[in-house]
Amino acid sequence: EPRWPFLFGVIIVPALVQVVILPFLPESPRYLLLEKHNTRMAEKAFQTFLGKDDVSQEVEEVLAESRVQRNTKLVSVLQLLKTRAVRWQVITVVVTMGCYQLCGLNAV
């Protein structure tokens, strides 16, 4: 029992390692391209990750995926439950997650 504080304190070691290493990690090419709108840095990040000079195809794929996502219509939970094709999947996920929360596994 007297060693429990040390056990909980050990979690500081990986957290400190992550904080020290984080500034040296490259930015995500997707984040640079879509959020910061910096094509040059995104291409440089793709080149770093993929190890090749021509990354124009990858940049186009990310931009095309972004266009598709912008055209996607968001639906509410009520609309999902009204749609017969996905109703049972939604109910199954909701019941499973509810049981997971109520069984106390998070506390353990």
ABEGO torsion letter per residue (X at the ends): XAAAAAAAAAAAAAAAAAAAAAAABBBBAAAAAAAAGBAAAAAAAAAAAAGBABAAAAAAAAAAAAAAAAABBBBBAAAAAABAAAAAAAAAAAAAAAAAAAAGAAAX
